[in-house]
Amino acid sequence: MTEGGKITVSCVLNGAKTDLCGEAAQPASEALRREGLFGVRETCSLGVCGTCTVLLDGEPVSACILPFYALEGSEVRTVEGLESGGRLSALQQQFIESQAFQCSFCTPGFLLSAAALLDSTEGALTDEQVEEGLQGHLCRCGCYETVKEAVRAVAARRHGQDAGRGAR
């Protein structure tokens, strides 16, 4: 415990060893936003909309209900950690090409869950696999079909398959 009831947690944040300071039970989303990671968006504060999704040890979690202390010793990845060397990831680029967003408020959460899905699977993906991998994300603009199309395209391309609209 540090002064004023705050704690310091050590984690790997977007590939870099980092010490963060905050209140133990505060939402992790607040601490991450304080670090300038504004892709961690908070809307519902209940863990049901997906806008605050981060990857915790490779698994998508809602940072709005994840207590700050749970970051200790973990690998945390935010949407800012998807790019590498100033270049967008293949998934981010495909979201642009597929126009898989409208207002883009929900996009960071979709991207992180899609990245986790792609990291845990091989080959083309069916609509059912994509829907399961993206469950818990709400898009008020209704971009679900283009989001699924983008994820399927990346999945198919990584193994030299034609994404088309097939893989259903």
BAMI-768698 format. One record per residue: residue in one letter; x, y, z of N, C-alpha, C in turn. Coordinates in Angstrom, 2 decimals. Example, Ala and Ser with C-alpha at 12.3 -4.5 7.8 and 13.67 -1.06 7.14 Angstrom:
% residues 2
+---+---------+---------+---------+---------+----------+---------+---------+---------+---------+
! r !  n_east ! n_north !    n_up ! ca_east ! ca_north !   ca_up !  c_east ! c_north !    c_up !
+---+---------+---------+---------+---------+----------+---------+---------+---------+---------+
! A !   13.19 !   -5.69 !    7.80 !   12.30 !    -4.50 !    7.80 !   13.20 !   -3.30 !    7.80 !
! S !   12.85 !   -2.25 !    7.08 !   13.67 !    -1.06 !    7.14 !   12.90 !    0.03 !    7.87 !
+---+---------+---------+---------+---------+----------+---------+---------+---------+---------+
% end
This chain:
% residues 168
+---+---------+---------+---------+---------+----------+---------+---------+---------+---------+
! r !  n_east ! n_north !    n_up ! ca_east ! ca_north !   ca_up !  c_east ! c_north !    c_up !
+---+---------+---------+---------+---------+----------+---------+---------+---------+---------+
! M !    0.84 !   -1.18 !    0.00 !    0.00 !     0.00 !    0.00 !    0.88 !    1.24 !    0.00 !
! T !    0.51 !    2.17 !   -0.81 !    1.23 !     3.44 !   -0.82 !    0.39 !    4.47 !   -0.09 !
! E !    0.88 !    5.67 !   -0.04 !    0.21 !     6.75 !    0.66 !   -1.19 !    6.98 !    0.11 !
! G !   -2.14 !    7.26 !    0.99 !   -3.50 !     7.58 !    0.58 !   -4.31 !    6.38 !    0.13 !
! G !   -3.93 !    5.16 !    0.51 !   -4.70 !     3.97 !    0.13 !   -4.48 !    3.51 !   -1.29 !
! K !   -3.50 !    4.04 !   -1.94 !   -3.22 !     3.64 !   -3.32 !   -2.21 !    2.50 !   -3.33 !
! I !   -2.25 !    1.72 !   -4.39 !   -1.30 !     0.63 !   -4.57 !   -0.58 !    0.82 !   -5.90 !
! T !    0.53 !    0.13 !   -6.04 !    1.24 !     0.09 !   -7.31 !    1.18 !   -1.33 !   -7.83 !
! V !    0.81 !   -1.48 !   -9.08 !    0.81 !    -2.80 !   -9.70 !    1.83 !   -2.79 !  -10.84 !
! S !    2.48 !   -3.91 !  -11.01 !    3.43 !    -4.08 !  -12.11 !    2.78 !   -5.01 !  -13.12 !
! C !    2.85 !   -4.61 !  -14.38 !    2.30 !    -5.42 !  -15.44 !    3.06 !   -5.14 !  -16.73 !
! V !    2.78 !   -5.92 !  -17.74 !    3.31 !    -5.65 !  -19.06 !    2.15 !   -5.02 !  -19.83 !
! L !    2.30 !   -3.77 !  -20.16 !    1.23 !    -3.01 !  -20.81 !    1.63 !   -2.71 !  -22.25 !
! N !    0.90 !   -3.30 !  -23.17 !    1.20 !    -3.14 !  -24.60 !    2.67 !   -3.43 !  -24.91 !
! G !    3.19 !   -4.48 !  -24.26 !    4.54 !    -4.94 !  -24.53 !    5.63 !   -4.34 !  -23.69 !
! A !    5.30 !   -3.36 !  -22.84 !    6.32 !    -2.70 !  -22.02 !    6.04 !   -2.91 !  -20.54 !
! K !    7.07 !   -3.31 !  -19.79 !    6.92 !    -3.46 !  -18.34 !    6.56 !   -2.08 !  -17.77 !
! T !    5.49 !   -2.05 !  -16.98 !    4.94 !    -0.79 !  -16.49 !    4.49 !   -0.93 !  -15.05 !
! D !    4.70 !    0.12 !  -14.27 !    4.14 !     0.22 !  -12.93 !    3.04 !    1.25 !  -12.97 !
! L !    1.87 !    0.87 !  -12.48 !    0.71 !     1.75 !  -12.44 !    0.31 !    1.98 !  -11.00 !
! C !   -0.17 !    3.15 !  -10.70 !   -0.61 !     3.48 !   -9.35 !   -2.09 !    3.81 !   -9.37 !
! G !   -2.81 !    3.30 !   -8.38 !   -4.24 !     3.58 !   -8.28 !   -4.83 !    2.94 !   -7.05 !
! E !   -6.12 !    3.11 !   -6.90 !   -6.83 !     2.49 !   -5.79 !   -7.13 !    1.04 !   -6.15 !
! A !   -6.93 !    0.15 !   -5.23 !   -7.02 !    -1.29 !   -5.49 !   -8.32 !   -1.71 !   -6.16 !
! A !   -9.44 !   -1.18 !   -5.69 !  -10.73 !    -1.64 !   -6.20 !  -11.30 !   -0.78 !   -7.33 !
! Q !  -10.60 !    0.28 !   -7.71 !  -11.11 !     1.10 !   -8.80 !  -11.10 !    0.29 !  -10.09 !
! P !  -11.96 !    0.62 !  -11.04 !  -11.94 !    -0.11 !  -12.31 !  -10.61 !    0.07 !  -13.04 !
! A !  -10.11 !   -0.99 !  -13.61 !   -8.87 !    -0.94 !  -14.38 !   -8.98 !    0.07 !  -15.51 !
! S !  -10.19 !    0.24 !  -16.05 !  -10.38 !     1.20 !  -17.15 !   -9.94 !    2.61 !  -16.74 !
! E !  -10.21 !    3.00 !  -15.52 !   -9.82 !     4.34 !  -15.05 !   -8.31 !    4.49 !  -15.03 !
! A !   -7.62 !    3.50 !  -14.53 !   -6.16 !     3.56 !  -14.45 !   -5.55 !    3.58 !  -15.85 !
! L !   -6.09 !    2.80 !  -16.76 !   -5.55 !     2.75 !  -18.11 !   -5.79 !    4.07 !  -18.86 !
! R !   -6.94 !    4.66 !  -18.66 !   -7.22 !     5.96 !  -19.28 !   -6.30 !    7.04 !  -18.71 !
! R !   -5.99 !    6.95 !  -17.42 !   -5.03 !     7.90 !  -16.83 !   -3.67 !    7.80 !  -17.49 !
! E !   -3.36 !    6.63 !  -18.02 !   -2.09 !     6.42 !  -18.73 !   -2.16 !    6.92 !  -20.17 !
! G !   -3.29 !    7.51 !  -20.55 !   -3.44 !     8.04 !  -21.90 !   -3.94 !    7.03 !  -22.91 !
! L !   -4.42 !    5.89 !  -22.45 !   -4.93 !     4.85 !  -23.33 !   -6.44 !    5.05 !  -23.50 !
! F !   -6.79 !    6.01 !  -24.34 !   -8.18 !     6.41 !  -24.48 !   -9.00 !    5.49 !  -25.37 !
! G !   -8.36 !    4.47 !  -25.94 !   -9.10 !     3.44 !  -26.65 !   -9.88 !    2.55 !  -25.68 !
! V !   -9.53 !    2.63 !  -24.40 !  -10.28 !     1.92 !  -23.36 !  -11.44 !    2.83 !  -22.99 !
! R !  -12.57 !    2.58 !  -23.62 !  -13.73 !     3.45 !  -23.45 !  -14.69 !    2.84 !  -22.46 !
! E !  -15.38 !    3.67 !  -21.75 !  -16.33 !     3.15 !  -20.77 !  -17.70 !    3.75 !  -21.04 !
! T !  -18.66 !    2.87 !  -21.11 !  -20.03 !     3.30 !  -21.38 !  -20.99 !    2.83 !  -20.30 !
! C !  -21.05 !    1.52 !  -20.09 !  -22.08 !     0.97 !  -19.21 !  -21.64 !    0.82 !  -17.77 !
! S !  -20.37 !    0.66 !  -17.51 !  -19.82 !     0.39 !  -16.18 !  -20.38 !   -0.88 !  -15.56 !
! L !  -20.91 !   -1.77 !  -16.42 !  -21.49 !    -3.03 !  -15.95 !  -20.89 !   -4.25 !  -16.64 !
! G !  -20.00 !   -4.02 !  -17.60 !  -19.38 !    -5.13 !  -18.31 !  -20.26 !   -5.79 !  -19.35 !
! V !  -21.23 !   -5.07 !  -19.89 !  -22.14 !    -5.68 !  -20.87 !  -22.04 !   -5.11 !  -22.28 !
! C !  -21.36 !   -3.98 !  -22.48 !  -21.39 !    -3.36 !  -23.81 !  -20.13 !   -3.62 !  -24.64 !
! G !  -19.01 !   -3.94 !  -24.01 !  -17.79 !    -4.28 !  -24.72 !  -16.89 !   -3.12 !  -25.09 !
! T !  -17.28 !   -1.88 !  -24.85 !  -16.45 !    -0.76 !  -25.28 !  -15.15 !   -0.64 !  -24.50 !
! C !  -15.09 !   -1.19 !  -23.30 !  -13.89 !    -1.08 !  -22.47 !  -13.01 !   -2.32 !  -22.54 !
! T !  -13.25 !   -3.19 !  -23.50 !  -12.53 !    -4.45 !  -23.59 !  -11.02 !   -4.25 !  -23.70 !
! V !  -10.29 !   -5.01 !  -22.91 !   -8.83 !    -5.12 !  -23.02 !   -8.52 !   -6.61 !  -23.04 !
! L !   -7.31 !   -6.93 !  -23.44 !   -6.87 !    -8.33 !  -23.36 !   -6.02 !   -8.47 !  -22.10 !
! L !   -6.43 !   -9.36 !  -21.23 !   -5.71 !    -9.65 !  -20.01 !   -5.16 !  -11.06 !  -20.16 !
! D !   -3.84 !  -11.16 !  -20.29 !   -3.19 !   -12.44 !  -20.56 !   -3.83 !  -13.12 !  -21.78 !
! G !   -4.15 !  -12.31 !  -22.79 !   -4.67 !   -12.82 !  -24.06 !   -6.17 !  -13.02 !  -24.12 !
! E !   -6.86 !  -12.83 !  -23.01 !   -8.30 !   -13.05 !  -22.97 !   -9.04 !  -11.72 !  -22.89 !
! P !  -10.11 !  -11.55 !  -23.66 !  -10.89 !   -10.31 !  -23.58 !  -11.61 !  -10.20 !  -22.24 !
! V !  -11.49 !   -9.05 !  -21.61 !  -12.19 !    -8.78 !  -20.35 !  -12.72 !   -7.35 !  -20.39 !
! S !  -13.76 !   -7.11 !  -19.61 !  -14.33 !    -5.77 !  -19.48 !  -13.55 !   -5.02 !  -18.41 !
! A !  -12.80 !   -4.02 !  -18.83 !  -11.96 !    -3.26 !  -17.90 !  -12.78 !   -2.41 !  -16.93 !
! C !  -14.06 !   -2.16 !  -17.24 !  -14.88 !    -1.33 !  -16.35 !  -15.27 !   -2.08 !  -15.08 !
! I !  -15.23 !   -3.41 !  -15.12 !  -15.56 !    -4.19 !  -13.91 !  -14.36 !   -4.98 !  -13.39 !
! L !  -13.22 !   -4.84 !  -14.06 !  -12.00 !    -5.49 !  -13.63 !  -11.33 !   -4.61 !  -12.59 !
! P !  -11.15 !   -5.11 !  -11.37 !  -10.51 !    -4.26 !  -10.36 !   -9.04 !   -4.02 !  -10.70 !
! F !   -8.60 !   -2.84 !  -10.42 !   -7.23 !    -2.41 !  -10.72 !   -6.20 !   -3.41 !  -10.23 !
! Y !   -6.37 !   -3.95 !   -9.02 !   -5.38 !    -4.86 !   -8.46 !   -5.19 !   -6.11 !   -9.31 !
! A !   -6.18 !   -6.48 !  -10.14 !   -6.11 !    -7.68 !  -10.97 !   -5.09 !   -7.54 !  -12.10 !
! L !   -4.60 !   -6.33 !  -12.34 !   -3.59 !    -6.13 !  -13.38 !   -2.20 !   -6.61 !  -12.93 !
! E !   -2.01 !   -6.77 !  -11.63 !   -0.71 !    -7.17 !  -11.08 !   -0.20 !   -8.44 !  -11.74 !
! G !    1.01 !   -8.35 !  -12.31 !    1.67 !    -9.51 !  -12.89 !    1.10 !   -9.97 !  -14.22 !
! S !    0.16 !   -9.23 !  -14.77 !   -0.52 !    -9.64 !  -16.00 !    0.06 !   -8.96 !  -17.22 !
! E !   -0.27 !   -9.53 !  -18.36 !    0.02 !    -8.87 !  -19.64 !   -1.29 !   -8.23 !  -20.09 !
! V !   -1.25 !   -6.92 !  -20.28 !   -2.44 !    -6.16 !  -20.65 !   -2.21 !   -5.56 !  -22.02 !
! R !   -3.20 !   -5.74 !  -22.88 !   -3.11 !    -5.18 !  -24.22 !   -4.36 !   -4.37 !  -24.50 !
! T !   -4.15 !   -3.13 !  -24.91 !   -5.26 !    -2.26 !  -25.31 !   -5.20 !   -2.11 !  -26.82 !
! V !   -6.18 !   -1.45 !  -27.38 !   -6.21 !    -1.27 !  -28.83 !   -4.96 !   -0.53 !  -29.32 !
! E !   -4.42 !    0.32 !  -28.47 !   -3.20 !     1.03 !  -28.85 !   -2.03 !    0.07 !  -29.05 !
! G !   -2.10 !   -1.10 !  -28.45 !   -1.05 !    -2.10 !  -28.56 !   -1.18 !   -3.01 !  -29.77 !
! L !   -2.20 !   -2.82 !  -30.59 !   -2.34 !    -3.66 !  -31.78 !   -1.39 !   -3.24 !  -32.89 !
! E !   -1.14 !   -1.95 !  -32.99 !   -0.23 !    -1.48 !  -34.04 !    1.21 !   -1.81 !  -33.64 !
! S !    2.07 !   -1.83 !  -34.64 !    3.47 !    -2.14 !  -34.37 !    4.35 !   -1.22 !  -35.22 !
! G !    5.22 !   -0.50 !  -34.57 !    6.12 !     0.40 !  -35.29 !    5.39 !    1.47 !  -36.08 !
! G !    4.26 !    1.91 !  -35.56 !    3.49 !     2.93 !  -36.26 !    2.64 !    2.41 !  -37.40 !
! R !    2.60 !    1.10 !  -37.56 !    1.80 !     0.49 !  -38.64 !    0.61 !   -0.25 !  -38.03 !
! L !   -0.54 !   -0.08 !  -38.67 !   -1.73 !    -0.77 !  -38.23 !   -1.57 !   -2.28 !  -38.40 !
! S !   -2.22 !   -3.03 !  -37.53 !   -2.23 !    -4.49 !  -37.70 !   -3.08 !   -4.84 !  -38.91 !
! A !   -2.96 !   -6.06 !  -39.39 !   -3.78 !    -6.52 !  -40.52 !   -5.26 !   -6.41 !  -40.18 !
! L !   -5.60 !   -6.69 !  -38.93 !   -7.00 !    -6.60 !  -38.50 !   -7.49 !   -5.15 !  -38.54 !
! Q !   -6.71 !   -4.23 !  -38.02 !   -7.10 !    -2.83 !  -38.04 !   -7.25 !   -2.34 !  -39.49 !
! Q !   -6.31 !   -2.71 !  -40.34 !   -6.37 !    -2.31 !  -41.74 !   -7.62 !   -2.88 !  -42.41 !
! Q !   -7.95 !   -4.13 !  -42.09 !   -9.13 !    -4.75 !  -42.69 !  -10.41 !   -4.08 !  -42.21 !
! F !  -10.46 !   -3.63 !  -40.96 !  -11.63 !    -2.91 !  -40.48 !  -11.83 !   -1.65 !  -41.33 !
! I !  -10.75 !   -0.99 !  -41.69 !  -10.85 !     0.21 !  -42.53 !  -11.35 !   -0.18 !  -43.92 !
! E !  -10.71 !   -1.19 !  -44.51 !  -11.08 !    -1.60 !  -45.86 !  -12.52 !   -2.11 !  -45.93 !
! S !  -12.98 !   -2.79 !  -44.89 !  -14.36 !    -3.31 !  -44.86 !  -15.37 !   -2.28 !  -44.37 !
! Q !  -14.87 !   -1.12 !  -43.97 !  -15.72 !    -0.09 !  -43.36 !  -16.54 !   -0.69 !  -42.21 !
! A !  -15.82 !   -1.37 !  -41.33 !  -16.43 !    -2.12 !  -40.23 !  -16.66 !   -1.23 !  -39.01 !
! F !  -17.08 !   -0.04 !  -39.24 !  -17.38 !     0.90 !  -38.16 !  -18.18 !    2.04 !  -38.76 !
! Q !  -18.83 !    2.78 !  -37.90 !  -19.50 !     3.98 !  -38.34 !  -19.08 !    5.12 !  -37.43 !
! C !  -19.59 !    5.13 !  -36.21 !  -19.15 !     6.18 !  -35.28 !  -17.82 !    5.81 !  -34.65 !
! S !  -17.49 !    4.54 !  -34.62 !  -16.25 !     3.93 !  -34.14 !  -16.10 !    3.86 !  -32.63 !
! F !  -17.12 !    4.22 !  -31.89 !  -17.00 !     4.17 !  -30.43 !  -16.76 !    2.74 !  -29.94 !
! C !  -17.42 !    1.78 !  -30.55 !  -17.29 !     0.38 !  -30.12 !  -16.10 !   -0.33 !  -30.76 !
! T !  -15.47 !    0.28 !  -31.74 !  -14.44 !    -0.38 !  -32.54 !  -13.27 !   -0.93 !  -31.73 !
! P !  -12.70 !   -0.21 !  -30.77 !  -11.57 !    -0.78 !  -30.01 !  -11.92 !   -2.12 !  -29.34 !
! G !  -13.10 !   -2.21 !  -28.76 !  -13.50 !    -3.46 !  -28.12 !  -13.66 !   -4.59 !  -29.11 !
! F !  -14.30 !   -4.30 !  -30.24 !  -14.43 !    -5.31 !  -31.29 !  -13.06 !   -5.77 !  -31.77 !
! L !  -12.14 !   -4.83 !  -31.99 !  -10.81 !    -5.18 !  -32.47 !  -10.08 !   -6.11 !  -31.51 !
! L !  -10.17 !   -5.83 !  -30.22 !   -9.45 !    -6.66 !  -29.25 !  -10.06 !   -8.05 !  -29.13 !
! S !  -11.37 !   -8.15 !  -29.11 !  -11.98 !    -9.48 !  -29.06 !  -11.69 !  -10.25 !  -30.35 !
! A !  -11.71 !   -9.55 !  -31.49 !  -11.39 !   -10.20 !  -32.76 !   -9.93 !  -10.66 !  -32.77 !
! A !   -9.03 !   -9.85 !  -32.24 !   -7.62 !   -10.24 !  -32.17 !   -7.45 !  -11.50 !  -31.32 !
! A !   -8.14 !  -11.56 !  -30.19 !   -8.07 !   -12.75 !  -29.33 !   -8.62 !  -13.97 !  -30.05 !
! L !   -9.72 !  -13.79 !  -30.79 !  -10.31 !   -14.89 !  -31.55 !   -9.32 !  -15.39 !  -32.60 !
! L !   -8.74 !  -14.47 !  -33.34 !   -7.79 !   -14.85 !  -34.39 !   -6.55 !  -15.52 !  -33.81 !
! D !   -6.11 !  -15.05 !  -32.65 !   -4.94 !   -15.66 !  -32.00 !   -5.20 !  -17.07 !  -31.50 !
! S !   -6.47 !  -17.39 !  -31.26 !   -6.80 !   -18.70 !  -30.68 !   -7.37 !  -19.70 !  -31.69 !
! T !   -7.40 !  -19.31 !  -32.97 !   -7.97 !   -20.19 !  -33.99 !   -7.02 !  -20.27 !  -35.18 !
! E !   -7.32 !  -21.22 !  -36.04 !   -6.57 !   -21.36 !  -37.29 !   -7.57 !  -21.49 !  -38.43 !
! G !   -7.16 !  -21.08 !  -39.61 !   -7.99 !   -21.24 !  -40.80 !   -9.15 !  -20.28 !  -40.84 !
! A !  -10.04 !  -20.54 !  -41.79 !  -11.22 !   -19.71 !  -41.98 !  -12.15 !  -19.87 !  -40.78 !
! L !  -12.96 !  -18.86 !  -40.57 !  -13.91 !   -18.88 !  -39.46 !  -15.34 !  -18.84 !  -39.99 !
! T !  -16.22 !  -19.55 !  -39.32 !  -17.64 !   -19.49 !  -39.67 !  -18.28 !  -18.27 !  -39.00 !
! D !  -19.45 !  -17.90 !  -39.48 !  -20.18 !   -16.81 !  -38.82 !  -20.41 !  -17.13 !  -37.35 !
! E !  -20.70 !  -18.38 !  -37.06 !  -20.97 !   -18.77 !  -35.68 !  -19.74 !  -18.57 !  -34.80 !
! Q !  -18.58 !  -18.93 !  -35.30 !  -17.34 !   -18.73 !  -34.53 !  -17.08 !  -17.25 !  -34.29 !
! V !  -17.29 !  -16.45 !  -35.32 !  -17.07 !   -15.01 !  -35.18 !  -18.08 !  -14.41 !  -34.21 !
! E !  -19.33 !  -14.78 !  -34.34 !  -20.36 !   -14.26 !  -33.43 !  -20.05 !  -14.64 !  -31.98 !
! E !  -19.62 !  -15.87 !  -31.76 !  -19.27 !   -16.30 !  -30.41 !  -18.07 !  -15.51 !  -29.89 !
! G !  -17.07 !  -15.30 !  -30.76 !  -15.88 !   -14.57 !  -30.35 !  -16.14 !  -13.10 !  -30.06 !
! L !  -17.20 !  -12.55 !  -30.66 !  -17.51 !   -11.13 !  -30.48 !  -18.72 !  -10.90 !  -29.57 !
! Q !  -19.20 !  -11.95 !  -28.94 !  -20.37 !   -11.76 !  -28.08 !  -20.06 !  -10.77 !  -26.96 !
! G !  -21.06 !  -10.06 !  -26.55 !  -20.88 !    -9.08 !  -25.49 !  -20.48 !   -7.71 !  -25.99 !
! H !  -20.52 !   -7.51 !  -27.30 !  -20.22 !    -6.19 !  -27.87 !  -21.48 !   -5.61 !  -28.49 !
! L !  -21.76 !   -4.38 !  -28.14 !  -22.92 !    -3.69 !  -28.67 !  -22.47 !   -2.58 !  -29.60 !
! C !  -23.12 !   -2.50 !  -30.76 !  -22.85 !    -1.44 !  -31.73 !  -24.16 !   -0.75 !  -32.02 !
! R !  -24.30 !    0.46 !  -31.59 !  -25.55 !     1.20 !  -31.81 !  -25.75 !    1.55 !  -33.27 !
! C !  -24.67 !    1.55 !  -34.05 !  -24.77 !     1.89 !  -35.48 !  -25.16 !    0.67 !  -36.32 !
! G !  -25.06 !   -0.51 !  -35.75 !  -25.46 !    -1.72 !  -36.46 !  -24.45 !   -2.23 !  -37.47 !
! C !  -23.18 !   -2.14 !  -37.16 !  -22.12 !    -2.55 !  -38.08 !  -21.72 !   -4.02 !  -37.94 !
! Y !  -22.56 !   -4.83 !  -37.36 !  -22.20 !    -6.21 !  -37.07 !  -21.77 !   -6.99 !  -38.30 !
! E !  -22.45 !   -6.85 !  -39.40 !  -22.13 !    -7.63 !  -40.60 !  -20.76 !   -7.26 !  -41.16 !
! T !  -20.44 !   -5.97 !  -41.20 !  -19.13 !    -5.58 !  -41.73 !  -18.01 !   -5.94 !  -40.77 !
! V !  -18.29 !   -5.94 !  -39.48 !  -17.29 !    -6.38 !  -38.50 !  -17.01 !   -7.87 !  -38.71 !
! K !  -18.06 !   -8.68 !  -38.83 !  -17.87 !   -10.12 !  -39.06 !  -17.12 !  -10.36 !  -40.37 !
! E !  -17.47 !   -9.60 !  -41.40 !  -16.80 !    -9.73 !  -42.70 !  -15.31 !   -9.43 !  -42.57 !
! A !  -14.96 !   -8.39 !  -41.84 !  -13.55 !    -8.03 !  -41.66 !  -12.79 !   -9.13 !  -40.94 !
! V !  -13.37 !   -9.68 !  -39.89 !  -12.70 !   -10.73 !  -39.12 !  -12.53 !  -11.98 !  -39.98 !
! R !  -13.57 !  -12.35 !  -40.71 !  -13.46 !   -13.53 !  -41.59 !  -12.40 !  -13.32 !  -42.66 !
! A !  -12.31 !  -12.10 !  -43.21 !  -11.33 !   -11.82 !  -44.25 !   -9.91 !  -11.98 !  -43.73 !
! V !   -9.64 !  -11.49 !  -42.54 !   -8.30 !   -11.63 !  -41.95 !   -8.00 !  -13.10 !  -41.67 !
! A !   -8.99 !  -13.81 !  -41.14 !   -8.80 !   -15.23 !  -40.84 !   -8.48 !  -16.01 !  -42.11 !
! A !   -9.20 !  -15.74 !  -43.17 !   -8.97 !   -16.47 !  -44.42 !   -7.63 !  -16.07 !  -45.04 !
! R !   -7.30 !  -14.80 !  -45.02 !   -6.08 !   -14.32 !  -45.65 !   -4.82 !  -14.85 !  -44.95 !
! R !   -4.89 !  -15.03 !  -43.64 !   -3.69 !   -15.48 !  -42.92 !   -3.29 !  -16.89 !  -43.33 !
! H !   -4.19 !  -17.61 !  -43.96 !   -3.89 !   -18.97 !  -44.41 !   -4.04 !  -19.11 !  -45.92 !
! G !   -3.99 !  -17.95 !  -46.62 !   -4.01 !   -17.98 !  -48.08 !   -5.31 !  -18.44 !  -48.68 !
! Q !   -6.41 !  -18.30 !  -47.93 !   -7.71 !   -18.71 !  -48.45 !   -8.45 !  -17.47 !  -48.94 !
! D !   -9.43 !  -17.67 !  -49.79 !  -10.25 !   -16.57 !  -50.27 !  -11.35 !  -16.33 !  -49.24 !
! A !  -11.39 !  -15.13 !  -48.67 !  -12.37 !   -14.82 !  -47.64 !  -13.75 !  -14.74 !  -48.23 !
! G !  -13.88 !  -14.02 !  -49.33 !  -15.19 !   -13.82 !  -49.91 !  -16.23 !  -13.56 !  -48.86 !
! R !  -17.38 !  -14.07 !  -49.05 !  -18.41 !   -14.02 !  -48.02 !  -18.69 !  -15.45 !  -47.59 !
! G !  -17.84 !  -16.37 !  -48.04 !  -18.00 !   -17.80 !  -47.78 !  -17.96 !  -18.15 !  -46.32 !
! A !  -17.04 !  -18.88 !  -45.88 !  -16.80 !   -19.30 !  -44.49 !  -17.95 !  -19.04 !  -43.56 !
! R !  -19.09 !  -19.58 !  -43.88 !  -20.26 !   -19.38 !  -43.04 !  -20.56 !  -20.68 !  -42.42 !
+---+---------+---------+---------+---------+----------+---------+---------+---------+---------+
% end
